[in-house]
Amino acid sequence: MRLLVIGATGQVAQSLASLNGSEPGLEVVVLGRPQLDVTQPDTIAAAITTNHPDCIVNAAAYTAVDKAEQEIEAAYAVNASGAGHVARCAAAAGRPLIHLSTDYVFDGRKATSYVECDPVNPLNVYGASKEEGERQVRSEHAGALILRTSWVYSVYGSNFVRTMLRLAASNETLKIVGDQTGCPTSANDIARACLACARRLIAEPGNPDLNGIFHFCNDTALTWAQFAERIFDLAGDPAIRETNVERITTEAFGAPAARPANSVLATRKFRDTFGLTPATLQESLQEFFSLYQPS
Ligand SMILES: NC(=O)c1ccc[n+]([C@@H]2O[C@H](COP(=O)([O-])OP(=O)(O)OC[C@H]3O[C@@H](n4cnc5c(N)ncnc54)[C@H](OP(=O)(O)O)[C@@H]3O)[C@@H](O)[C@H]2O)c1
């Protein structure tokens, strides 16, 4: 199975790249800008022609949630039109497509976890651009599988876990938002979920049960403040383990972009369809620490 993954320097793409050759016959080709720019359809079509993938994973996105409030056109160019270009090229080449999306398509006002058919109502530009991307993907590629995930972290790039560890190295107390709840998700687990999806999409072309939206996240819902405490509990450095977490409100934190108070995703549809049970936060954080090397 050869996968073409778009978004080379991203967390999920790098996790997928790390699976290259991990089992017989698995080849993961990862491409990003400038070679493959989702805003340039010619570069997408050329990459598909050159690499003959069995399945395409679009992990490219404009993910700077706060900056997107100002850079609206840039966010939509990648997350909406860019996603549509990828879907059109994949459909034209007759290739299955997995497109990654986000919990931020929801407004967070639901009291329980979000299922795939819940109405979307994004609170910020990033979420709105991703929601428009989902719509474009569905209209361009009838067989596309859209995988919504949440609060992604990994040993790669910039994310909440790495930021917490960096800040804890030089602060005894950190003020962390305690009134947003979600499910932190390891990029490595997303990569494994993408592989499970790709296998089925390739083996069962045209199976309508594999099309449309699926939710995938790790199996533990908590607030950012609780997440920080779980990170510090598992850190190897005793000084970091003693870091105090002071809870603050979303309002006091004052980020430019609004965020949902609850963005917990229900994963039953994914589990029932693909027979894969998402790991707990504890399990995926332990894997993170087994790979993490402080810089
Ligand atoms: N991060 C999260 O917490 C989170 C939460 C929920 C859902 N998601 C979704 O999960 C997916 C993967 O997220 P991630 O955290 O792995 O993202 P990430 O680390 O921010 O990486 C995004 C990647 O997209 C690439 N990219 C941006 N514009 C591009 C373009 N025009 N053409 C090609 N590549 C482009 C970036 O490349 P450059 O280096 O060239 O900029 C980067 O490699 C995305 O769909 C995201 O919306 C993420």
The ligand as an SDF file (V2000), in Angstrom:
LIG
                    3D

 48 52  0  0  0  0  0  0  0  0999 V2000
   -3.1300   20.7520   15.6020 N   0  0  0  0  0  0  0  0  0  0  0  0
   -4.2980   20.5140   16.2080 C   0  0  0  0  0  0  0  0  0  0  0  0
   -4.4530   20.6770   17.4210 O   0  0  0  0  0  0  0  0  0  0  0  0
   -5.4690   20.0080   15.3900 C   0  0  0  0  0  0  0  0  0  0  0  0
   -6.7070   19.8200   16.0400 C   0  0  0  0  0  0  0  0  0  0  0  0
   -7.7840   19.3140   15.2900 C   0  0  0  0  0  0  0  0  0  0  0  0
   -7.6220   19.0310   13.9520 C   0  0  0  0  0  0  0  0  0  0  0  0
   -6.4250   19.2460   13.3530 N   0  0  0  0  0  0  0  0  0  0  0  0
   -6.3080   18.9670   11.9230 C   0  0  0  0  0  0  0  0  0  0  0  0
   -5.4170   17.8870   11.7470 O   0  0  0  0  0  0  0  0  0  0  0  0
   -4.6820   18.0650   10.5270 C   0  0  0  0  0  0  0  0  0  0  0  0
   -3.1970   17.9620   10.7970 C   0  0  0  0  0  0  0  0  0  0  0  0
   -2.8440   18.9310   11.7600 O   0  0  0  0  0  0  0  0  0  0  0  0
   -1.3410   19.1050   12.2560 P   0  0  0  0  0  0  0  0  0  0  0  0
   -1.3980   19.5000   13.6870 O   0  0  0  0  0  0  0  0  0  0  0  0
   -0.5310   17.9460   11.8100 O   0  0  0  0  0  0  0  0  0  0  0  0
   -0.9380   20.3830   11.4050 O   0  0  0  0  0  0  0  0  0  0  0  0
    0.4320   21.2040   11.4400 P   0  0  0  0  0  0  0  0  0  0  0  0
    1.4290   20.5260   12.2900 O   0  0  0  0  0  0  0  0  0  0  0  0
    0.0970   22.6370   11.7170 O   0  0  0  0  0  0  0  0  0  0  0  0
    0.9310   21.0750    9.9420 O   0  0  0  0  0  0  0  0  0  0  0  0
    0.2110   21.6030    8.8880 C   0  0  0  0  0  0  0  0  0  0  0  0
    0.9740   21.2970    7.6330 C   0  0  0  0  0  0  0  0  0  0  0  0
    0.2500   21.8480    6.5350 O   0  0  0  0  0  0  0  0  0  0  0  0
    1.2070   22.3800    5.6660 C   0  0  0  0  0  0  0  0  0  0  0  0
    0.6330   23.3630    4.7650 N   0  0  0  0  0  0  0  0  0  0  0  0
    0.1480   24.5960    5.0640 C   0  0  0  0  0  0  0  0  0  0  0  0
   -0.2440   25.2060    3.9410 N   0  0  0  0  0  0  0  0  0  0  0  0
    0.0020   24.3430    2.9130 C   0  0  0  0  0  0  0  0  0  0  0  0
   -0.1720   24.4030    1.5100 C   0  0  0  0  0  0  0  0  0  0  0  0
   -0.6740   25.5010    0.9050 N   0  0  0  0  0  0  0  0  0  0  0  0
    0.1840   23.3340    0.7550 N   0  0  0  0  0  0  0  0  0  0  0  0
    0.7220   22.2320    1.3390 C   0  0  0  0  0  0  0  0  0  0  0  0
    0.9370   22.1240    2.6630 N   0  0  0  0  0  0  0  0  0  0  0  0
    0.5730   23.1730    3.4360 C   0  0  0  0  0  0  0  0  0  0  0  0
    2.2630   22.9980    6.5570 C   0  0  0  0  0  0  0  0  0  0  0  0
    3.4290   23.1650    5.7930 O   0  0  0  0  0  0  0  0  0  0  0  0
    4.4030   24.4550    5.8740 P   0  0  0  0  0  0  0  0  0  0  0  0
    5.5180   23.9990    6.7740 O   0  0  0  0  0  0  0  0  0  0  0  0
    4.8170   24.6580    4.4610 O   0  0  0  0  0  0  0  0  0  0  0  0
    3.5870   25.5890    6.4290 O   0  0  0  0  0  0  0  0  0  0  0  0
    2.3880   21.8910    7.5850 C   0  0  0  0  0  0  0  0  0  0  0  0
    3.2710   20.9120    7.1160 O   0  0  0  0  0  0  0  0  0  0  0  0
   -5.1490   19.3860    9.9420 C   0  0  0  0  0  0  0  0  0  0  0  0
   -6.1750   19.1460    9.0290 O   0  0  0  0  0  0  0  0  0  0  0  0
   -5.7200   20.1220   11.1380 C   0  0  0  0  0  0  0  0  0  0  0  0
   -6.7080   21.0530   10.7600 O   0  0  0  0  0  0  0  0  0  0  0  0
   -5.3330   19.7060   14.0430 C   0  0  0  0  0  0  0  0  0  0  0  0
  1  2  1  0
  2  3  2  0
  2  4  1  0
  4  5  1  0
  4 48  2  0
  5  6  2  0
  6  7  1  0
  7  8  2  0
  8  9  1  0
  8 48  1  0
  9 10  1  0
  9 46  1  0
 10 11  1  0
 11 12  1  0
 11 44  1  0
 12 13  1  0
 13 14  1  0
 14 15  2  0
 14 16  1  0
 14 17  1  0
 17 18  1  0
 18 19  2  0
 18 20  1  0
 18 21  1  0
 21 22  1  0
 22 23  1  0
 23 24  1  0
 23 42  1  0
 24 25  1  0
 25 26  1  0
 25 36  1  0
 26 27  1  0
 26 35  1  0
 27 28  2  0
 28 29  1  0
 29 30  1  0
 29 35  2  0
 30 31  1  0
 30 32  2  0
 32 33  1  0
 33 34  2  0
 34 35  1  0
 36 37  1  0
 36 42  1  0
 37 38  1  0
 38 39  2  0
 38 40  1  0
 38 41  1  0
 42 43  1  0
 44 45  1  0
 44 46  1  0
 46 47  1  0
M  CHG  2   8   1  16  -1
M  END
$$$$
